[in-house]
Amino acid sequence: MEIKAKCKYDLDSVKALTHLTMYKKSDPRKRLIFWSTAFAILFIIIILEIIAFGFDTILAVLLGVEIFGLLLIYFWYFIIPKIQYKSLAKMQNVENQYIFCDNVLKAFTKSQEYNGEAEIEYSLFVKVYETSRYLFLYQTNNQVFIVDKNTIEGGTVEEIRNKLSAFATNKYIICKY
């Protein structure tokens, strides 16, 4: 039985992949809120110390480091996915079509710039991550097929999960977001 799916390499899918690589199994939004809260509390403590005890160069340095850390977290969460998307160049918005067969995945890429086909045995996948919206099939640590779970036809996500997890036993990871 063949199950079909596809995914367009748009900003949303690239953002999901970037957040997955940054946060692994944890929910990126919750992690951003956690770190924002932690930095806000640290910021308030430093400001209260400055008000209570006066200006101190150590507190000023801590405040600068804290602000830099907060900006770095927001940069990684909001800006890096856009940079990754722009780096796709001619591959932006390319749509891949997938056919999940019994032992192999057939992938087709068709666009004005690129046409290609690949057939990959499930056992060759290095790892597979599943989020609430996407499946990320790692052919190598740097090559990923993104499958939009909303586009699955002719089967269910559970059937795909069963096929992939049978071959990638300890390498199939379900993320809880």
Backbone bond lengths (Angstrom), bond angles and torsions (degrees), N, CA, C in turn:
res aa  C-N    CA-C-N  psi(-1)  N-CA   C-N-CA  omega(-1)  CA-C   N-CA-C  phi
1 M - - - 1.438 - - 1.528 109.28 -
2 E 1.294 116.21 136.64 1.459 121.36 -178.68 1.517 110.10 -106.65
3 I 1.322 114.82 135.29 1.459 121.51 176.07 1.517 106.91 -115.55
4 K 1.324 115.98 128.86 1.463 120.48 -178.16 1.527 110.09 -104.91
5 A 1.321 114.40 148.22 1.462 121.70 176.11 1.519 107.54 -156.74
6 K 1.310 115.81 170.88 1.462 119.92 177.41 1.516 109.81 -154.06
7 C 1.298 115.26 172.63 1.457 121.00 175.08 1.517 109.41 -159.60
8 K 1.299 114.43 135.05 1.455 121.33 175.56 1.527 107.33 -95.99
9 Y 1.317 117.02 131.47 1.454 121.34 -179.84 1.533 109.17 -81.13
10 D 1.331 114.23 72.34 1.458 120.94 178.68 1.529 109.63 -100.30
11 L 1.316 116.23 -176.45 1.464 120.23 -176.52 1.527 111.27 -61.92
12 D 1.327 118.35 -37.22 1.466 120.87 -179.12 1.525 112.06 -63.48
13 S 1.325 117.02 -45.42 1.467 119.08 -179.10 1.526 111.60 -69.04
14 V 1.321 116.94 -37.71 1.467 120.10 177.96 1.530 110.21 -68.08
15 K 1.322 116.23 -38.46 1.465 120.37 176.75 1.530 110.38 -62.21
16 A 1.321 116.99 -43.44 1.463 120.76 179.15 1.532 110.69 -62.46
17 L 1.320 117.16 -41.26 1.464 120.71 178.25 1.528 111.16 -66.00
18 T 1.314 117.07 -43.41 1.463 121.07 179.82 1.522 110.54 -62.89
19 H 1.323 116.82 -44.17 1.465 119.82 178.98 1.530 111.25 -65.91
20 L 1.318 116.44 -35.48 1.468 119.54 177.23 1.522 110.70 -62.89
21 T 1.321 117.44 -44.05 1.466 120.07 -179.02 1.527 111.38 -68.31
22 M 1.328 117.08 -29.25 1.459 120.32 -179.25 1.521 112.02 -80.78
23 Y 1.308 117.90 -41.05 1.458 121.55 -170.43 1.521 113.90 -111.35
24 K 1.317 118.16 -2.67 1.466 124.25 -178.71 1.526 111.04 49.90
25 K 1.332 117.81 -114.49 1.458 120.15 -171.57 1.526 113.77 -85.97
26 S 1.311 118.90 -14.80 1.466 120.23 -175.98 1.528 111.03 -84.62
27 D 1.309 115.04 152.26 1.460 121.97 -179.30 1.533 109.52 -68.01
28 P 1.345 118.18 121.06 1.468 120.27 -176.94 1.527 113.42 -59.85
29 R 1.324 117.80 -39.59 1.478 119.63 -179.82 1.524 111.29 -64.95
30 K 1.324 116.20 -44.68 1.462 119.74 179.52 1.518 110.81 -64.55
31 R 1.321 116.77 -38.56 1.462 120.41 179.14 1.533 110.40 -66.33
32 L 1.328 117.55 -39.84 1.466 121.21 177.30 1.528 110.41 -64.12
33 I 1.320 117.33 -43.29 1.470 120.86 178.46 1.526 110.46 -63.84
34 F 1.330 116.93 -42.56 1.464 120.27 178.86 1.527 111.20 -58.78
35 W 1.340 116.27 -50.79 1.464 119.25 -177.49 1.525 111.89 -69.08
36 S 1.311 117.66 -34.71 1.471 120.16 176.75 1.525 110.05 -63.69
37 T 1.318 116.29 -42.75 1.465 120.44 178.36 1.516 111.22 -64.77
38 A 1.326 116.47 -44.15 1.468 120.09 179.24 1.527 111.19 -60.86
39 F 1.324 116.72 -43.59 1.462 119.62 178.82 1.521 111.76 -69.29
40 A 1.332 117.70 -34.44 1.473 120.33 177.38 1.528 110.53 -65.09
41 I 1.317 117.01 -42.38 1.470 120.39 178.12 1.525 110.25 -63.96
42 L 1.313 116.81 -44.00 1.468 120.60 177.84 1.527 110.53 -62.33
43 F 1.310 117.45 -40.45 1.465 122.15 178.54 1.535 110.29 -60.83
44 I 1.337 116.45 -45.98 1.472 120.72 -179.97 1.524 110.65 -63.36
45 I 1.319 116.90 -41.29 1.463 120.33 179.23 1.524 110.55 -62.48
46 I 1.310 117.32 -44.16 1.468 120.75 -179.87 1.523 110.74 -64.38
47 I 1.339 117.83 -43.19 1.468 121.02 179.02 1.526 110.50 -63.45
48 L 1.346 117.86 -42.74 1.466 120.98 177.77 1.521 111.35 -63.03
49 E 1.322 117.54 -38.32 1.470 121.52 176.27 1.529 110.30 -62.77
50 I 1.326 116.57 -42.31 1.475 119.97 179.37 1.524 110.15 -65.00
51 I 1.336 117.15 -41.68 1.476 120.88 179.24 1.527 110.46 -66.41
52 A 1.324 117.84 -43.79 1.460 121.53 -175.46 1.528 113.36 -74.00
53 F 1.327 117.33 -41.28 1.462 120.27 -172.84 1.522 114.15 -112.50
54 G 1.308 117.41 -0.12 1.451 120.11 -179.80 1.520 112.12 89.53
55 F 1.306 115.02 172.46 1.465 121.28 -177.66 1.516 110.54 -69.09
56 D 1.306 116.10 132.96 1.460 122.68 178.36 1.524 107.12 -136.45
57 T 1.313 117.33 138.33 1.467 119.57 -177.26 1.524 111.97 -64.62
58 I 1.320 117.84 -33.42 1.469 120.18 178.42 1.532 109.96 -64.44
59 L 1.324 116.59 -42.80 1.465 119.99 177.78 1.531 111.14 -65.46
60 A 1.323 116.74 -37.14 1.467 120.01 178.07 1.532 110.37 -65.28
61 V 1.324 116.35 -41.13 1.464 120.43 177.63 1.529 109.93 -64.81
62 L 1.324 117.77 -44.56 1.465 121.71 177.04 1.526 111.32 -59.49
63 L 1.308 115.65 -41.74 1.469 120.04 178.36 1.528 110.48 -63.16
64 G 1.326 117.36 -42.80 1.459 121.13 177.83 1.525 112.25 -63.45
65 V 1.327 116.62 -43.27 1.466 121.03 178.90 1.525 109.87 -65.10
66 E 1.313 116.63 -40.46 1.466 121.34 -179.96 1.529 111.05 -64.32
67 I 1.308 116.95 -43.53 1.467 120.84 178.37 1.529 110.21 -65.90
68 F 1.320 117.25 -41.42 1.464 120.98 176.82 1.526 110.94 -60.41
69 G 1.326 117.40 -44.06 1.460 121.39 178.40 1.512 112.36 -61.21
70 L 1.314 117.01 -42.85 1.461 121.34 178.64 1.528 110.97 -64.36
71 L 1.320 116.73 -44.06 1.471 120.21 177.42 1.525 111.27 -63.00
72 L 1.324 116.93 -37.22 1.457 121.37 178.71 1.531 111.22 -64.94
73 I 1.309 117.58 -41.59 1.472 121.25 178.16 1.526 110.36 -62.85
74 Y 1.326 116.78 -45.85 1.467 119.68 179.06 1.525 111.87 -66.74
75 F 1.326 116.09 -35.55 1.465 119.95 176.67 1.524 109.81 -61.02
76 W 1.326 117.50 -47.68 1.466 121.30 -179.78 1.521 112.04 -64.17
77 Y 1.321 116.93 -36.14 1.462 119.41 -176.42 1.529 112.56 -78.57
78 F 1.346 116.90 -43.00 1.463 120.24 -172.85 1.529 114.72 -100.16
79 I 1.307 118.66 -38.40 1.467 121.92 -171.43 1.534 113.07 -91.08
80 I 1.322 117.60 -42.79 1.466 120.76 -177.71 1.533 112.40 -56.52
81 P 1.353 120.13 -42.89 1.472 117.82 177.30 1.536 113.15 -59.25
82 K 1.317 117.20 -36.33 1.473 119.87 178.12 1.524 110.95 -68.78
83 I 1.323 116.80 -37.72 1.465 120.43 176.75 1.524 109.88 -65.41
84 Q 1.334 116.76 -43.06 1.463 120.84 178.23 1.532 110.61 -60.75
85 Y 1.326 116.15 -42.43 1.463 120.40 -179.82 1.529 110.87 -64.06
86 K 1.336 117.18 -44.46 1.459 120.34 179.11 1.526 111.57 -65.20
87 S 1.334 117.12 -29.24 1.463 119.80 -179.92 1.527 112.29 -71.67
88 L 1.326 117.51 -13.80 1.465 119.86 175.94 1.522 112.33 -67.76
89 A 1.334 116.38 -20.66 1.467 123.25 178.31 1.525 111.31 51.18
90 K 1.315 117.72 -112.01 1.468 121.32 -175.46 1.533 112.90 -75.10
91 M 1.321 116.82 -9.86 1.469 120.45 178.49 1.534 112.11 -87.62
92 Q 1.351 117.06 -3.14 1.457 119.70 177.95 1.523 109.98 -59.77
93 N 1.323 115.26 135.78 1.468 123.72 176.89 1.530 114.00 62.71
94 V 1.316 117.80 16.57 1.456 120.87 174.06 1.523 107.47 -72.96
95 E 1.315 115.44 139.04 1.454 119.38 -179.41 1.525 109.80 -107.33
96 N 1.313 115.19 126.17 1.461 121.25 174.53 1.518 108.49 -98.41
97 Q 1.326 115.46 141.12 1.455 120.80 175.01 1.519 107.42 -114.50
98 Y 1.322 115.79 140.18 1.448 121.14 -175.32 1.524 109.98 -125.48
99 I 1.314 115.19 144.83 1.458 121.79 171.48 1.528 106.90 -127.09
100 F 1.329 115.42 116.73 1.460 121.40 178.13 1.523 107.94 -90.18
101 C 1.316 116.19 108.49 1.468 122.06 177.87 1.533 108.19 -96.02
102 D 1.319 116.79 -170.33 1.463 119.63 -176.93 1.529 112.83 -64.05
103 N 1.328 118.22 -45.43 1.460 121.10 -175.39 1.522 114.19 -121.88
104 V 1.332 117.04 -7.42 1.462 120.19 -175.64 1.525 111.25 -136.00
105 L 1.321 113.18 158.14 1.453 121.52 171.71 1.519 106.90 -109.10
106 K 1.324 115.88 128.07 1.460 120.34 174.99 1.529 107.09 -104.80
107 A 1.324 115.62 125.98 1.461 121.60 -178.97 1.517 109.10 -118.67
108 F 1.334 115.85 135.25 1.460 122.36 -179.30 1.522 109.07 -127.16
109 T 1.320 115.65 129.65 1.451 121.68 176.06 1.522 107.56 -119.49
110 K 1.323 115.49 124.05 1.462 119.61 178.22 1.519 108.74 -135.70
111 S 1.313 115.15 123.92 1.466 121.56 175.63 1.523 107.55 -154.40
112 Q 1.312 116.09 -177.73 1.461 119.68 178.63 1.526 110.74 -67.04
113 E 1.330 116.40 -33.11 1.466 121.33 -175.52 1.523 113.20 -92.06
114 Y 1.337 116.65 -36.21 1.456 120.35 -171.77 1.519 111.58 -131.32
115 N 1.299 115.18 141.49 1.460 123.13 170.16 1.516 106.64 -136.17
116 G 1.301 115.33 128.95 1.451 117.42 -179.66 1.512 111.80 -160.94
117 E 1.309 113.98 157.34 1.458 121.59 176.71 1.517 107.90 -134.72
118 A 1.323 114.65 146.80 1.460 119.96 176.25 1.515 108.42 -143.57
119 E 1.309 114.46 147.75 1.456 120.74 175.24 1.520 106.60 -129.85
120 I 1.325 116.02 116.57 1.453 121.31 -174.68 1.522 109.58 -122.31
121 E 1.318 115.24 129.68 1.461 119.42 174.73 1.527 108.40 -71.19
122 Y 1.313 116.39 142.20 1.460 120.82 -179.10 1.521 112.24 -58.85
123 S 1.306 117.28 -32.06 1.466 120.72 -178.43 1.528 112.25 -67.69
124 L 1.331 117.97 -16.10 1.462 121.05 -178.95 1.527 113.37 -84.25
125 F 1.333 117.08 -10.60 1.463 118.75 179.70 1.529 109.69 -69.82
126 V 1.332 115.03 131.76 1.453 121.43 -179.57 1.525 110.02 -71.52
127 K 1.334 116.49 -42.48 1.454 122.15 177.62 1.519 108.83 -161.63
128 V 1.323 115.24 161.89 1.457 122.40 178.43 1.521 107.60 -136.04
129 Y 1.327 116.07 127.95 1.457 121.92 174.83 1.521 108.03 -113.39
130 E 1.325 115.28 139.86 1.461 120.55 176.39 1.518 108.92 -123.50
131 T 1.331 116.18 126.30 1.455 121.55 172.72 1.524 107.66 -111.71
132 S 1.305 116.67 -175.08 1.463 119.10 -178.55 1.526 112.16 -65.94
133 R 1.324 117.23 -24.93 1.466 119.49 -176.96 1.527 114.47 -113.42
134 Y 1.329 118.12 -29.24 1.455 120.79 -171.32 1.526 112.54 -128.09
135 L 1.330 113.47 157.77 1.455 122.62 164.66 1.524 106.07 -111.92
136 F 1.316 117.23 132.77 1.459 122.31 177.75 1.520 107.09 -114.37
137 L 1.323 115.98 110.78 1.456 121.91 -176.64 1.528 108.18 -104.07
138 Y 1.318 116.80 108.88 1.455 121.93 -176.80 1.523 109.70 -88.60
139 Q 1.322 115.38 111.68 1.466 120.62 174.50 1.530 109.00 -75.82
140 T 1.322 116.19 -40.77 1.463 123.70 169.03 1.527 105.30 -135.31
141 N 1.316 117.49 -178.70 1.465 119.04 179.29 1.530 112.21 -67.57
142 N 1.340 117.64 -15.40 1.462 121.26 -178.53 1.526 113.89 -116.27
143 Q 1.311 118.49 -5.42 1.465 121.77 -179.39 1.523 109.08 -116.38
144 V 1.333 114.56 120.90 1.460 119.87 -173.87 1.518 110.19 -129.23
145 F 1.316 115.18 134.76 1.456 121.07 167.88 1.523 106.42 -97.82
146 I 1.333 116.02 128.66 1.455 120.82 178.41 1.522 107.68 -104.94
147 V 1.325 115.99 127.45 1.461 121.70 179.95 1.526 108.07 -118.18
148 D 1.323 115.98 122.42 1.466 121.41 176.73 1.524 107.87 -80.93
149 K 1.321 116.88 116.70 1.458 121.01 -176.02 1.535 112.38 -66.80
150 N 1.329 117.51 -20.31 1.471 121.00 179.36 1.525 112.70 -73.05
151 T 1.328 117.79 -12.44 1.470 121.11 -176.14 1.525 112.96 -102.83
152 I 1.305 117.86 7.92 1.466 121.09 -176.08 1.528 110.28 -70.08
153 E 1.341 114.49 130.11 1.464 121.63 179.04 1.528 109.10 -129.43
154 G 1.308 116.52 144.80 1.458 120.73 175.47 1.519 113.63 80.82
155 G 1.303 117.56 12.63 1.459 121.74 -179.65 1.516 109.79 177.61
156 T 1.306 115.24 -168.89 1.459 120.64 -178.07 1.521 110.42 -125.82
157 V 1.322 114.92 168.71 1.460 120.84 176.50 1.528 109.44 -63.62
158 E 1.316 117.13 -37.07 1.462 120.70 -179.82 1.526 111.54 -61.40
159 E 1.331 117.03 -39.13 1.467 120.26 178.09 1.524 111.17 -65.08
160 I 1.329 116.54 -41.50 1.471 120.33 177.15 1.523 109.48 -65.10
161 R 1.326 116.64 -44.34 1.466 121.13 178.86 1.526 110.64 -57.95
162 N 1.326 116.36 -44.10 1.471 119.89 179.79 1.526 111.60 -63.30
163 K 1.340 116.54 -41.62 1.467 119.74 178.67 1.525 111.24 -63.19
164 L 1.337 115.77 -49.06 1.462 119.68 -176.32 1.523 112.19 -69.89
165 S 1.324 117.52 -42.34 1.464 119.51 -177.05 1.530 112.20 -70.19
166 A 1.330 117.43 -22.61 1.467 119.68 175.73 1.533 110.99 -66.14
167 F 1.325 116.80 -32.04 1.461 121.01 -179.13 1.531 112.02 -96.71
168 A 1.303 116.43 -33.26 1.467 121.29 -178.91 1.525 108.29 -109.96
169 T 1.325 116.84 63.76 1.458 121.52 -169.98 1.524 114.09 -53.19
170 N 1.297 118.90 -60.95 1.465 121.14 -177.80 1.522 112.74 -91.47
171 K 1.313 115.81 3.99 1.463 119.94 -175.58 1.523 112.18 -106.81
172 Y 1.323 118.12 4.25 1.474 121.81 179.78 1.522 107.61 -99.63
173 I 1.327 116.17 115.30 1.461 121.52 -174.52 1.524 108.99 -120.60
174 I 1.326 115.24 125.38 1.466 120.89 178.08 1.527 107.14 -99.29
175 C 1.322 115.47 118.69 1.467 121.46 177.98 1.525 108.23 -87.67
176 K 1.305 117.54 142.12 1.457 121.36 -174.42 1.527 112.00 -93.76
177 Y 1.297 115.70 46.35 1.474 120.44 173.74 1.491 109.54 -148.26
